[in-house]
Structure formats: C-alpha cells, structure tokens
Amino acid sequence: MEQLPRKMKKRTRVKTLRGTFVMSILLCFLGCATEEKKENGSWAYHRGDAASSNYSTLDEINPSNVARLQPVWTFNIKDMSADARPGLSQCTPIIVDGALYTVSAKGWLYALDAKTGDQIWSFDPFDGGEGGGTVRGVSYWESGEDKRIIFGSGDRLLAVNAQNGKRVGEFGDNGGVDLKIGLRDDPKDLFIALTTPGIVYKDLIIVGGRLQDLYGSPPGYIRAYDCRTGELVWTFHTIPLPGEPGYETWPKEAYKTAGGVNNWAGMSLDSERDMVFISLGSPSYDFYGADRLGENLYGNCVLALKASTGEYVWHYQTVHHDVWDYDLPAPPNLVTLNRDGKKIDAVAQITKQGFVFVLDRETGESLFPVEERKVPPSYMPGEEAWPTQPFPLKPEPYARQTFTEEELANYSEDNHDSLLKKFRSLRYEGMFTPPDLKGTFMFPGTRGGAQWGGAAFDKETSTLFIRSMDAAELITIVEEKIDVGANASLMEQGAALYGSYCASCHGPEKKGSDVYPSLIDIGSRLSKEIINQKIMNGVGMMPGYSSIFDEGQQEAIMAYMLELEGGSSTTANKTVVDNSTEETRYLNTTGYTTWTDSEGRPAVKPPWGALNALNLSTGEYYWKVPLGNYEELQEAGAPPTGQEGKSGPVVTAGGLIFISGSEDKQLRAIDKATGETLWQTTLPAMANATACTYEVEGKQFVTISVGGTKENPSGSVMAFALP
C-alpha cells in the first residue's frame, strides 16, 4: 500500500513522497476553503462541521510533539447515585466561544469552561426524575444575543439558553417539543428518542430519531422545526404516502402500518446548496419483511432534501428490502475529490457491510462503478428477498465480507469443534444470506463494518479514515407463539416474552454483555416501579415497550424479571392466549450481538477491529492497521488482534488521528500518513465516544467523554494538551 502524503509544517523528519502525491497535496492546499478557516479553533457541530468531516484545521499538536501530550483537566460528573451501574457516555462535546457543551450518561446537559473544565451550569431535563438515555451530542443555534443549545432528551426536543442553562420558554411547550406527535400513529403508543443531534440550517433544526426495531414501530419521518418557536415547518415521509415518489416500492397499504426507515445516525448539510444529506435505517421488522414486500424506499438510502423546505432532491439505496438490519450507521461525509485536475463535490457513505458509496453531491450518481449482483433467496414463509443487491466495484470493502471454516477461532481443539459444529448447522451462502428458520450465519453482522462513530475526512489529502470491525453474528428466527397454557405461571409467561423481546440483547440467561447490563438479581438494585418504567419508556440503548406490552404482559415480564413465583394471572393468560391467535410473527432472538464462544471470546479469528485510510479520489487504500488489542488472545509474534469499537476518528491538519472506544481503554494519537501509533494513554474507563479538538487562547485541546467507574459511575470529561 502507498503511504499517505503528510503535511510538512512543523515536522522534524521528512518522508520521500512520490510526485503524484506531492501534486495532490499542492492541489489540496490551493483549494482550502475559507469557511473552515473562519471556524478554526471551534468544534461547533457534532461532527466538527456541517459536512460531518470530523476534521480540524488545528496543527499545534503534531507528530513531532504529540508524545508530550498530557491531561490538563478532568471534569468528574456527579449526577448518578454512588451505587449505580457505571454509565457509558457516547457524547461528543461541542465548543463555541470558549464554552464546552456536553451531555452525561444520565442525560444531563452541562456547560463547561473549555480551557479549565470548570462547570458554568448544568441542566436536568428530568426535573429530578430517574433520567437516562443515550445522547451523542447537541446542536447550537444563535441569532444576535439569543444563543441556544437544542438537543434530544428521550422523546422531547429541548431548547436551553446557552448562557445560563435555563429552558427557553417560548420554544414549543415550555422549552420542549413532543417528537411523538406527527409520526402517523397515536402518540401515547409510540417510542422515539433523539440520540444523535439534529443539524441547524439558518433558523431550522432538522431531526430524525431512534425507533424500536420491532413490529408496530412508527415511520421515521424527517422533520424540521423553527429554532425560535419550536413550530413544525416541514415533514418528509420516509415511507411515502400515495402519490409521493417511492410509494410504488411498497405494498399499497404499507404507508399505514410499516415502520422504521429513520435517521438515527445523523445528517450533513451543504448550506450553499440548501441541501441536507440524510442516512436512513432499515424498515421494521429488521429481519422479516413479508408485510412489506418490495424495494422499500427510502429504507437504507442516502437521501438528499432541500434543507429549507424538505423537498426531495435525490436518493441512493444501498440495500433493497433489508432483512439484515444493515442500517446506514453514520452520517454521510461531504467530501471533495480530485479527478483529472478537477474538483468534484461528493457524498461518501460508509456502511455496516464494509462498503463505501461515493456519490455526486448534485445528482446522487455513483462516482465509481456499482454492480447489482444476484443474492440468495429467502425460504421464510411469505418472504420474498430482493433478488439483487448493489456491490461497489471500488473502493474495495474495508471489512471482511466472505468467510470460510478456516477462519473460525481455534482456542483449543474442543472449542474449535464446538464452533465448527454450530457453523455447519447454519445457513450461509455468503453476504446477504437471508434469515432462515434453521439459523443463519451473518458476516459482517449488525455490529460489523462501520458503526455510528462515523468516518473522518482529511480535507488536505481527500482521505477518508474509517474504523472497521469484523464481527460475526448469528440470526436465530423463532415464531412468535407465547401460548404456554391456560394454567401457566406468570414466570413462565414472562420467560416466553423475555425470550422473544429481551434475550437478543441481555442474553438468554440475563447475564448481559459489554454493552447491555446484566439483569440477574435486578430487584436488589432497582425498585419494581423503576424497572417497569425503564421497560415501558426505554433507557439508554433500550427502546420502550409501551406500544408492545399490554397490562397483562407487563405483569408477566415483571414476574420473570423479579423472579416472582406464584400462580397464573387472568389478565396475563388472556393476553397470551389472544396473542397466539394473531398473525404469526417471526423474531430474531440472537440479534445485535457478536458471536462468541462459551467463554465470551470472538468466534472468528482476528483481526476484529481496524483503522483504514482510503484515498477517495482514486478509491485505493493507503494503509490499514489493527486498532486495539486483546493481549491475552494475541498469538506470539502475531499482530495486535484489534478490538470492536463504535466511536469514530478525528483527523487534524497537524497530521494526527485521535481515536478511542476499544475495550483496552486507550486514547490513541495515530500518524495519519502511516497509521503508526505515536502516543496513547490509558483512560479511567472505556471512552465509547468520538473525541473532539479545539483551540482556546491559542492552545489546542483534545477532549473526550469517558465512561463511569465503580468509584464514579457518572463518568467524566477529560482534556489533553501540550505542557
């Protein structure tokens, strides 16, 4: 692989570059945008700028001095009880006018002095209530002296005065807008949460939202609200209504019942073109689509709309009729390529499959060849998998997409035999093997390829830096039949419900995982009321089930969670019997979880995580390096194993990439030219958030949200700088 060209400023060592790469750098320098220069020093958007580039023009910290980087302040958050489960913040702060704004793992909003880490104010959106919920960032809007932070808190869009932390009363209803209103169905039966912030265009805040990946989910309409008043300005129907483009790709009545197709991963903005670019998820249910036969626009699409009005401009679908949960996991990067001496504005979209789709920003046409290839058919009752799927011929995938038995892990002979037996029992015909009643091996899985941390685009060299994961997954499809008999106990009925709706995340034995908490003996940690509230309303990564569980099912699932032995319930039994007479549904009980062996180790051979440097102009990779390491699983003389991680990279004009998010708790500074790790430090806990970098009074800082510990469950925000 070629070495990425590096910026020479402030370097003590010089690499010999090929002439073509030198010319590439010169062209990039000549084309530096003045807009980025104006924003130099700030980090005013969730991904650094409206283009979601995760890029900074700062270069005080560079390869020649990064080894001297040290912590300069830590803000310890104290909004969770001392005996709480350690939180895992996913929030990337924004920095505007010397103030840093972030959201804790509990969901509180904080304003800090970006230079010292001192708290300016805090805002509790729950008014003293339990709180919780994943929030990955906030948005900033100002008009004269009116400066606001607009962010999601569960199903509400809130506006807070950026200077004093008070609710903005004239925004919506006493500072908030109910996001459940306007999603077609009865608001009281819906779950929606704004985990990734919307994007501000003039006086509009454009938002998507996270929905349940279940039957009965509402549609994920894109909406724009007035930043001053909270008034709804426009709505785009991601599941088209009759007469709208794309309606013909669904069954005629699907617009009344189909759900999903939501933007949970973020969006990007080209303000000069008045265009917003949106990455959309799959339709619901994720793994079975007999009720939504067709291509299902705008599921799994990069969607371009007119930002001021929501009018359709173009779309590009990356998966037809998705039954693998291959959501678009990150916002599109707005990029500029160099082709034959000409600049082309484009959109680069990373995917869970390991593809990069590079599209013309004006038209949505692919700038590299894409081939529609035949894929395996579905054998599920009533299902019709789409016969082809798009495969970009360039760039090559950044994650493994094929698999053989030789790639199964081999920790011991017995262990390998067990994995091999399981693998041979499953259906596997390559990528896009549909879910099947016999079980399906899925590679990459829903946690493979790229994730919500997104990619970073180096504007100097037209290079896209992508974190990738090679994670396998099992799809276990079961019929939703939970009739366990008229005399069944609540425990037995609750166990059936748990197996259908909860086991895929929390495990069949309630042990949890690195992401999802253990539910064993949960009654000793939380009250019955709090447990029921979390189940019904959702918390963190978990959606609410108020629209799924009726009163009887609530009673049954609570009995199972709290291990309440006892007789049957008339209400619960009636519900179970009634459900068994409804139309048969199919559920994946092992979804969203990496396939591991009996001891929790990855079932496939490493590498399991990597960082990739892709030249978007040519479609060729400069380098790929493992990211993270399980020392106990690393074979003698072998390269690092790599680790899964969902946060993304940040790239700077100083020649560095900053990235964390792996289980080894490392924050790393990587040479963007070579992929070499130049500096790393061990954090108090895993930092499952993308970092940011900014400047205050001429000094560059690198700041990151860090997860909680046993001593401080609330976690912290840490800043690093040169001495």
ROKOLFI-13548 format. One record per residue (C-alpha): x, y, z. Coordinates in pm, whole numbers. Layout:
<pts>
> u | v | w
> X | Y | Z
...
</pts>
This chain:
<pts>
> u | v | w
> 0 | 0 | 0
> 110 | 355 | -66
> 189 | 588 | 220
> -48 | 877 | 276
> 111 | 1213 | 199
> 168 | 1423 | 507
> 174 | 1794 | 573
> 533 | 1912 | 619
> 471 | 2204 | 853
> 626 | 2164 | 1200
> 782 | 1828 | 1115
> 1131 | 1726 | 1226
> 1152 | 1431 | 987
> 1074 | 1430 | 616
> 944 | 1137 | 414
> 1013 | 1097 | 42
> 686 | 1120 | -149
> 603 | 1020 | -500
> 550 | 1312 | -729
> 184 | 1241 | -784
> 119 | 1258 | -410
> 310 | 1584 | -379
> 91 | 1729 | -653
> -216 | 1603 | -466
> -113 | 1795 | -158
> -45 | 2113 | -357
> -389 | 2094 | -514
> -546 | 2048 | -172
> -359 | 2345 | -25
> -472 | 2567 | -313
> -831 | 2464 | -253
> -856 | 2520 | 122
> -1197 | 2662 | 196
> -1221 | 2994 | 374
> -1525 | 2871 | 565
> -1312 | 2620 | 755
> -1058 | 2893 | 833
> -1336 | 3100 | 989
> -1428 | 2806 | 1210
> -1067 | 2739 | 1305
> -1046 | 2670 | 1676
> -1409 | 2577 | 1737
> -1594 | 2247 | 1723
> -1941 | 2388 | 1671
> -2107 | 2081 | 1521
> -2146 | 1724 | 1642
> -1900 | 1604 | 1376
> -1683 | 1912 | 1377
> -1861 | 2091 | 1094
> -2182 | 2077 | 894
> -2015 | 1838 | 648
> -1967 | 1578 | 926
> -1597 | 1564 | 844
> -1458 | 1508 | 1198
> -1172 | 1730 | 1076
> -987 | 2018 | 1239
> -752 | 2274 | 1085
> -552 | 2290 | 1409
> -188 | 2182 | 1395
> -26 | 2287 | 1724
> -26 | 1919 | 1824
> 156 | 1723 | 1556
> 374 | 1411 | 1514
> 685 | 1591 | 1634
> 543 | 1678 | 1976
> 241 | 1456 | 2041
> 447 | 1233 | 2273
> 434 | 1522 | 2521
> 56 | 1530 | 2531
> -79 | 1517 | 2886
> -407 | 1555 | 3075
> -473 | 1917 | 3171
> -819 | 1897 | 3329
> -1086 | 1645 | 3422
> -1448 | 1723 | 3495
> -1596 | 1449 | 3712
> -1971 | 1424 | 3664
> -2177 | 1356 | 3978
> -2536 | 1313 | 3861
> -2575 | 939 | 3929
> -2606 | 765 | 4265
> -2292 | 610 | 4411
> -2425 | 256 | 4375
> -2544 | 297 | 4014
> -2414 | 84 | 3728
> -2127 | 277 | 3565
> -2258 | 490 | 3280
> -2117 | 484 | 2928
> -2141 | 828 | 2772
> -2141 | 843 | 2394
> -2149 | 1222 | 2371
> -1905 | 1426 | 2164
> -1896 | 1778 | 2310
> -1932 | 2091 | 2101
> -1726 | 2403 | 2173
> -1847 | 2754 | 2091
> -1695 | 3082 | 2214
> -1482 | 2909 | 2477
> -1772 | 2711 | 2626
> -1797 | 2333 | 2603
> -2142 | 2172 | 2595
> -2193 | 1801 | 2663
> -2449 | 1550 | 2787
> -2374 | 1294 | 3056
> -2459 | 923 | 3051
> -2763 | 1007 | 3263
> -2880 | 1267 | 3011
> -2797 | 1591 | 3197
> -2670 | 1885 | 2992
> -2354 | 2062 | 3108
> -2170 | 2380 | 3009
> -1800 | 2391 | 3100
> -1518 | 2637 | 3056
> -1336 | 2476 | 2763
> -998 | 2597 | 2891
> -1023 | 2489 | 3255
> -1305 | 2235 | 3271
> -1485 | 2437 | 3538
> -1861 | 2399 | 3536
> -2058 | 2701 | 3417
> -2404 | 2549 | 3460
> -2593 | 2220 | 3445
> -2944 | 2139 | 3328
> -3154 | 1843 | 3445
> -3415 | 1772 | 3175
> -3591 | 1523 | 3403
> -3665 | 1769 | 3683
> -3521 | 1538 | 3945
> -3660 | 1218 | 3789
> -3479 | 894 | 3712
> -3346 | 1010 | 3375
> -3118 | 816 | 3147
> -3096 | 759 | 2774
> -2823 | 775 | 2514
> -2743 | 1122 | 2377
> -2448 | 1151 | 2138
> -2439 | 1527 | 2101
> -2618 | 1860 | 2090
> -2683 | 2137 | 1837
> -2608 | 2509 | 1867
> -2813 | 2797 | 1724
> -2779 | 3170 | 1767
> -2938 | 3490 | 1642
> -2778 | 3801 | 1781
> -2769 | 3765 | 2158
> -3015 | 3475 | 2152
> -2794 | 3164 | 2187
> -2940 | 2817 | 2236
> -2847 | 2455 | 2283
> -3107 | 2231 | 2116
> -3090 | 1861 | 2197
> -3289 | 1545 | 2244
> -3395 | 1409 | 2579
> -3591 | 1092 | 2522
> -3894 | 1179 | 2311
> -3854 | 1555 | 2361
> -3663 | 1816 | 2164
> -3546 | 2075 | 2417
> -3409 | 2429 | 2384
> -3184 | 2564 | 2661
> -3029 | 2910 | 2691
> -2660 | 2855 | 2614
> -2553 | 3131 | 2852
> -2743 | 3043 | 3169
> -2874 | 2687 | 3125
> -3241 | 2779 | 3160
> -3525 | 2644 | 2948
> -3626 | 2867 | 2659
> -3993 | 2902 | 2742
> -4109 | 3024 | 2402
> -3972 | 2711 | 2230
> -4254 | 2459 | 2196
> -4434 | 2385 | 2521
> -4224 | 2544 | 2797
> -3897 | 2472 | 2621
> -3977 | 2138 | 2460
> -4139 | 1973 | 2159
> -4301 | 1629 | 2179
> -4140 | 1426 | 1900
> -4411 | 1159 | 1920
> -4663 | 1399 | 1769
> -4678 | 1377 | 1391
> -4546 | 1024 | 1336
> -4876 | 895 | 1192
> -4985 | 686 | 1492
> -5132 | 764 | 1835
> -4853 | 947 | 2025
> -4929 | 768 | 2353
> -4840 | 433 | 2193
> -4508 | 542 | 2038
> -4143 | 528 | 2128
> -3894 | 773 | 1976
> -3567 | 914 | 2104
> -3331 | 1169 | 1953
> -2998 | 1002 | 2031
> -2794 | 1177 | 1759
> -2847 | 1553 | 1736
> -3023 | 1725 | 1451
> -2849 | 1976 | 1230
> -2914 | 2351 | 1215
> -2982 | 2527 | 885
> -3045 | 2900 | 931
> -3341 | 2910 | 1172
> -3436 | 2543 | 1132
> -3334 | 2240 | 1335
> -3371 | 1925 | 1119
> -3409 | 1600 | 1312
> -3464 | 1227 | 1272
> -3491 | 990 | 1566
> -3435 | 642 | 1701
> -3729 | 398 | 1688
> -3797 | 45 | 1803
> -3660 | -222 | 1571
> -3982 | -418 | 1623
> -4321 | -484 | 1475
> -4551 | -188 | 1525
> -4278 | 74 | 1501
> -4387 | 412 | 1362
> -4230 | 559 | 1045
> -3913 | 763 | 1084
> -4023 | 1087 | 920
> -3764 | 1365 | 884
> -3886 | 1691 | 1036
> -3769 | 2050 | 1061
> -3868 | 2279 | 1349
> -3830 | 2652 | 1391
> -3535 | 2716 | 1627
> -3715 | 3015 | 1782
> -4065 | 2879 | 1838
> -4040 | 2501 | 1804
> -4309 | 2513 | 1538
> -4306 | 2229 | 1285
> -4203 | 2374 | 947
> -4180 | 2070 | 720
> -4201 | 1690 | 718
> -4058 | 1438 | 471
> -4229 | 1097 | 466
> -3956 | 833 | 460
> -4229 | 575 | 399
> -4403 | 751 | 107
> -4772 | 831 | 104
> -4987 | 766 | -207
> -4877 | 991 | -492
> -4528 | 1052 | -346
> -4213 | 921 | -519
> -4126 | 574 | -391
> -4481 | 476 | -292
> -4478 | 207 | -562
> -4189 | 25 | -390
> -4416 | -85 | -103
> -4745 | -274 | -79
> -5037 | -35 | -136
> -5143 | -9 | 229
> -4793 | -23 | 381
> -4781 | 350 | 447
> -5048 | 295 | 712
> -4862 | 23 | 904
> -4494 | -2 | 804
> -4234 | 147 | 1035
> -3867 | 231 | 1064
> -3676 | 399 | 779
> -3548 | 650 | 1031
> -3240 | 867 | 1065
> -3080 | 764 | 1394
> -2718 | 813 | 1286
> -2709 | 1183 | 1195
> -2704 | 1401 | 887
> -2488 | 1651 | 699
> -2553 | 1993 | 547
> -2439 | 2186 | 242
> -2573 | 2531 | 326
> -2457 | 2688 | -2
> -2666 | 2439 | -198
> -2953 | 2446 | 54
> -2922 | 2065 | 79
> -2933 | 1828 | 374
> -2799 | 1473 | 334
> -2953 | 1201 | 546
> -2854 | 841 | 618
> -3158 | 621 | 671
> -3212 | 293 | 852
> -3394 | -22 | 756
> -3769 | -77 | 765
> -3914 | -268 | 1060
> -3923 | -551 | 1143
> -3547 | -577 | 1082
> -3524 | -947 | 998
> -3858 | -1033 | 834
> -4041 | -836 | 568
> -4333 | -1039 | 435
> -4561 | -748 | 526
> -4351 | -502 | 324
> -4259 | -679 | 0
> -4072 | -458 | -247
> -3759 | -245 | -255
> -3890 | -32 | 34
> -3777 | 323 | -43
> -3641 | 513 | 136
> -3508 | 236 | 356
> -3126 | 215 | 369
> -3094 | 524 | 148
> -2870 | 823 | 133
> -3138 | 1090 | 92
> -3084 | 1446 | -27
> -3350 | 1706 | 52
> -3381 | 2080 | 12
> -3297 | 2196 | 363
> -3530 | 2495 | 364
> -3843 | 2309 | 252
> -3786 | 1933 | 281
> -3840 | 1886 | -92
> -3698 | 1567 | -245
> -3378 | 1611 | -449
> -3235 | 1258 | -493
> -3181 | 926 | -319
> -2945 | 630 | -344
> -3045 | 294 | -195
> -2762 | 82 | -54
> -2975 | -225 | 38
> -3302 | -330 | -124
> -3571 | -474 | 105
> -3337 | -502 | 402
> -3381 | -812 | 623
> -3035 | -793 | 785
> -3059 | -464 | 979
> -2794 | -314 | 751
> -2889 | 41 | 855
> -2672 | 323 | 734
> -2485 | 363 | 1064
> -2326 | 706 | 1034
> -2393 | 1044 | 873
> -2276 | 1093 | 514
> -1942 | 1270 | 482
> -1949 | 1567 | 244
> -1620 | 1543 | 57
> -1433 | 1695 | -236
> -1241 | 1469 | -473
> -971 | 1542 | -728
> -1031 | 1381 | -1067
> -805 | 1467 | -1361
> -722 | 1802 | -1209
> -1087 | 1884 | -1144
> -1263 | 1905 | -811
> -1585 | 1713 | -760
> -1811 | 1768 | -462
> -1939 | 1435 | -342
> -2100 | 1240 | -60
> -1924 | 939 | 97
> -2142 | 693 | 287
> -1993 | 412 | 496
> -2195 | 100 | 573
> -2220 | -198 | 806
> -2134 | -426 | 513
> -1795 | -260 | 470
> -1881 | -68 | 154
> -1815 | 298 | 77
> -2064 | 452 | -164
> -1920 | 767 | -324
> -2196 | 978 | -482
> -2208 | 1300 | -679
> -2341 | 1565 | -443
> -2566 | 1727 | -703
> -2719 | 1418 | -863
> -2663 | 1121 | -633
> -2497 | 922 | -911
> -2214 | 690 | -806
> -1866 | 815 | -896
> -1735 | 456 | -905
> -1892 | 158 | -1082
> -2161 | -29 | -885
> -2282 | -373 | -986
> -2618 | -529 | -900
> -2537 | -890 | -809
> -2767 | -1185 | -757
> -2802 | -1282 | -391
> -2957 | -1589 | -221
> -3338 | -1623 | -199
> -3538 | -1637 | 121
> -3712 | -1954 | 238
> -3912 | -1782 | 512
> -4292 | -1817 | 483
> -4434 | -1530 | 279
> -4097 | -1358 | 241
> -3951 | -1251 | -93
> -3592 | -1133 | -68
> -3492 | -883 | -334
> -3303 | -1084 | -600
> -3004 | -845 | -630
> -2804 | -608 | -414
> -2561 | -327 | -506
> -2188 | -401 | -483
> -1947 | -110 | -544
> -1655 | -229 | -755
> -1445 | 44 | -598
> -1338 | 119 | -331
> -1280 | -234 | -212
> -1458 | -325 | 113
> -1280 | -219 | 431
> -1425 | -513 | 627
> -1424 | -885 | 552
> -1735 | -993 | 360
> -1662 | -1360 | 294
> -1600 | -1643 | 537
> -1466 | -1998 | 541
> -1442 | -2261 | 813
> -1068 | -2198 | 836
> -1146 | -1853 | 981
> -1322 | -1993 | 1288
> -1134 | -1930 | 1611
> -916 | -2214 | 1740
> -855 | -2154 | 2110
> -849 | -2529 | 2170
> -945 | -2844 | 1983
> -1270 | -2892 | 2173
> -1356 | -2525 | 2143
> -1294 | -2524 | 1769
> -1501 | -2838 | 1721
> -1791 | -2677 | 1904
> -1777 | -2366 | 1686
> -1741 | -2575 | 1372
> -2046 | -2786 | 1462
> -2252 | -2472 | 1518
> -2133 | -2310 | 1196
> -2219 | -2618 | 990
> -2570 | -2624 | 1135
> -2645 | -2277 | 998
> -2741 | -2146 | 659
> -2457 | -1949 | 500
> -2429 | -1863 | 132
> -2216 | -1553 | 161
> -2314 | -1200 | 246
> -2687 | -1128 | 212
> -2783 | -1482 | 313
> -3141 | -1417 | 434
> -3262 | -1507 | 783
> -3379 | -1866 | 796
> -3564 | -2092 | 1037
> -3259 | -2320 | 1056
> -3048 | -2024 | 1169
> -2818 | -1804 | 963
> -2452 | -1711 | 991
> -2419 | -1339 | 922
> -2087 | -1181 | 828
> -2047 | -890 | 869
> -2308 | -878 | 1144
> -2508 | -580 | 1261
> -2206 | -483 | 1475
> -1965 | -530 | 1185
> -1832 | -297 | 921
> -1868 | 63 | 1035
> -2073 | 199 | 1323
> -2221 | 526 | 1448
> -1884 | 688 | 1521
> -1858 | 762 | 1151
> -1559 | 838 | 932
> -1320 | 1134 | 931
> -1239 | 1319 | 609
> -898 | 1483 | 572
> -962 | 1788 | 356
> -593 | 1831 | 278
> -548 | 1494 | 106
> -904 | 1378 | 22
> -852 | 1081 | 253
> -1132 | 908 | 442
> -1037 | 741 | 771
> -1275 | 459 | 865
> -1291 | 248 | 1177
> -1400 | -104 | 1082
> -1497 | -421 | 1264
> -1501 | -784 | 1154
> -1780 | -914 | 1375
> -1983 | -1227 | 1302
> -2340 | -1272 | 1417
> -2599 | -1546 | 1438
> -2959 | -1499 | 1331
> -3195 | -1727 | 1521
> -3551 | -1696 | 1392
> -3839 | -1818 | 1607
> -4212 | -1798 | 1559
> -4378 | -1557 | 1799
> -4600 | -1806 | 1978
> -4604 | -1749 | 2351
> -4908 | -1956 | 2449
> -4768 | -2164 | 2732
> -5106 | -2287 | 2853
> -5401 | -2152 | 3045
> -5254 | -2261 | 3377
> -4902 | -2130 | 3316
> -4744 | -1920 | 3586
> -4655 | -1557 | 3539
> -4289 | -1661 | 3550
> -4338 | -1897 | 3255
> -4526 | -1639 | 3054
> -4268 | -1373 | 3136
> -3989 | -1609 | 3031
> -4155 | -1651 | 2691
> -4183 | -1274 | 2649
> -3824 | -1226 | 2761
> -3703 | -1481 | 2507
> -3888 | -1302 | 2228
> -3801 | -941 | 2306
> -3510 | -920 | 2550
> -3277 | -1218 | 2516
> -3109 | -1093 | 2198
> -2950 | -808 | 2396
> -2940 | -918 | 2759
> -2869 | -1284 | 2681
> -3081 | -1596 | 2736
> -2960 | -1619 | 3096
> -2993 | -1245 | 3169
> -2613 | -1210 | 3200
> -2586 | -907 | 2971
> -2277 | -811 | 2772
> -2017 | -537 | 2738
> -2295 | -305 | 2617
> -2613 | -437 | 2777
> -2634 | -470 | 3157
> -2687 | -794 | 3346
> -3043 | -836 | 3472
> -2956 | -1104 | 3727
> -3092 | -1010 | 4070
> -3203 | -673 | 3933
> -3469 | -645 | 4203
> -3197 | -591 | 4463
> -3070 | -287 | 4273
> -3384 | -119 | 4145
> -3740 | -86 | 4268
> -4025 | -256 | 4085
> -4156 | 84 | 3978
> -3824 | 191 | 3827
> -3780 | -140 | 3644
> -4126 | -115 | 3494
> -4062 | 248 | 3396
> -3743 | 153 | 3212
> -3915 | -136 | 3031
> -4210 | 71 | 2921
> -4036 | 402 | 2842
> -3690 | 282 | 2740
> -3349 | 385 | 2870
> -3003 | 410 | 2719
> -2980 | 183 | 2415
> -3308 | 9 | 2501
> -3632 | 124 | 2336
> -3957 | 149 | 2530
> -4216 | -126 | 2507
> -4528 | 71 | 2597
> -4667 | 12 | 2248
> -4582 | -362 | 2263
> -4671 | -487 | 2612
> -5025 | -451 | 2742
> -5114 | -464 | 3112
> -5107 | -842 | 3131
> -4773 | -874 | 2954
> -4625 | -608 | 3181
> -4731 | -818 | 3477
> -4576 | -1130 | 3327
> -4242 | -977 | 3228
> -4207 | -814 | 3570
> -4271 | -1151 | 3736
> -3989 | -1303 | 3532
> -3751 | -1013 | 3589
> -3809 | -1018 | 3966
> -3835 | -1398 | 3987
> -4177 | -1382 | 4149
> -4300 | -1737 | 4190
> -4677 | -1776 | 4201
> -4992 | -1867 | 4020
> -5129 | -1754 | 3691
> -5289 | -1422 | 3613
> -5627 | -1397 | 3444
> -5522 | -1078 | 3265
> -5186 | -1215 | 3156
> -5325 | -1551 | 3046
> -5596 | -1385 | 2841
> -5330 | -1176 | 2667
> -5111 | -1476 | 2594
> -5396 | -1684 | 2457
> -5521 | -1394 | 2246
> -5173 | -1333 | 2106
> -5143 | -1694 | 1995
> -5441 | -1646 | 1765
> -5292 | -1341 | 1591
> -5099 | -1349 | 1266
> -4771 | -1537 | 1311
> -4467 | -1320 | 1353
> -4101 | -1414 | 1337
> -3836 | -1278 | 1572
> -3458 | -1292 | 1579
> -3362 | -1389 | 1934
> -2985 | -1351 | 1890
> -2967 | -1020 | 1703
> -2730 | -729 | 1758
> -2474 | -945 | 1941
> -2132 | -1062 | 1826
> -2100 | -1442 | 1805
> -1872 | -1559 | 2084
> -1765 | -1894 | 2226
> -1869 | -2029 | 2566
> -1610 | -1808 | 2737
> -1710 | -1486 | 2561
> -1427 | -1478 | 2308
> -1490 | -1388 | 1943
> -1587 | -1695 | 1741
> -1385 | -1585 | 1436
> -1015 | -1526 | 1403
> -870 | -1175 | 1430
> -833 | -900 | 1333
> -1155 | -782 | 1495
> -1104 | -409 | 1457
> -901 | -185 | 1228
> -844 | 169 | 1108
> -837 | 229 | 732
> -702 | 518 | 524
> -883 | 547 | 190
> -788 | 782 | -94
> -1133 | 887 | -212
> -1003 | 1038 | -533
> -860 | 706 | -656
> -1057 | 456 | -450
> -734 | 294 | -326
> -626 | 240 | 35
> -308 | 391 | 171
> -294 | 166 | 477
> -490 | -49 | 720
> -382 | -120 | 1078
> -533 | -319 | 1367
> -696 | -95 | 1627
> -692 | -215 | 1987
> -558 | -540 | 2127
> -655 | -832 | 2349
> -310 | -923 | 2477
> -436 | -1247 | 2629
> -569 | -1359 | 2288
> -275 | -1236 | 2079
> -62 | -1521 | 1948
> 316 | -1497 | 1985
> 462 | -1295 | 1701
> 121 | -1208 | 1560
> 0 | -851 | 1506
> -247 | -696 | 1751
> -589 | -856 | 1748
> -787 | -538 | 1701
> -1100 | -480 | 1906
> -1457 | -382 | 1838
> -1533 | -16 | 1888
> -1811 | 216 | 1781
> -1664 | 562 | 1824
> -1505 | 733 | 1527
> -1174 | 902 | 1440
> -1087 | 1272 | 1443
> -826 | 1394 | 1193
> -628 | 1718 | 1209
> -420 | 1937 | 982
> -140 | 1865 | 1227
> -107 | 1518 | 1078
> -279 | 1319 | 1353
> -580 | 1097 | 1410
> -729 | 1076 | 1761
> -944 | 775 | 1843
> -1062 | 572 | 2139
> -1358 | 340 | 2205
> -1197 | -3 | 2236
> -1209 | -221 | 2547
> -841 | -162 | 2623
> -942 | 191 | 2738
> -677 | 359 | 2523
> -695 | 705 | 2370
> -457 | 699 | 2076
> -285 | 953 | 1854
> -203 | 797 | 1517
> 16 | 931 | 1238
> -228 | 988 | 953
> 46 | 931 | 696
> 146 | 583 | 811
> -107 | 450 | 1063
> 163 | 431 | 1330
> 52 | 491 | 1688
> 264 | 781 | 1818
> 103 | 829 | 2160
> -153 | 658 | 2376
> -282 | 684 | 2728
> -498 | 461 | 2944
> -825 | 624 | 3046
> -1009 | 551 | 3373
> -1277 | 363 | 3175
> -1371 | 295 | 2815
> -1444 | 612 | 2622
> -1722 | 500 | 2392
> -1747 | 843 | 2234
> -1577 | 1025 | 1949
> -1326 | 1285 | 2066
> -1309 | 1648 | 1957
> -1033 | 1905 | 1931
> -1046 | 2283 | 1963
> -842 | 2593 | 2047
> -875 | 2839 | 2334
> -645 | 3140 | 2358
> -404 | 2988 | 2108
> -380 | 2649 | 2280
> -509 | 2326 | 2124
> -705 | 2078 | 2336
> -821 | 1722 | 2270
> -1127 | 1634 | 2477
> -1328 | 1316 | 2521
> -1619 | 1183 | 2728
> -1511 | 891 | 2947
> -1736 | 621 | 3092
> -1812 | 572 | 3457
> -1623 | 363 | 3710
> -1724 | 184 | 4029
> -1591 | 482 | 4224
> -1762 | 739 | 3999
> -2047 | 583 | 3798
> -2131 | 913 | 3627
> -1805 | 925 | 3432
> -1605 | 1229 | 3331
> -1488 | 1460 | 3056
> -1110 | 1470 | 3008
> -898 | 1725 | 2821
> -541 | 1682 | 2697
> -292 | 1942 | 2573
> 80 | 2007 | 2536
> 256 | 2129 | 2851
</pts>
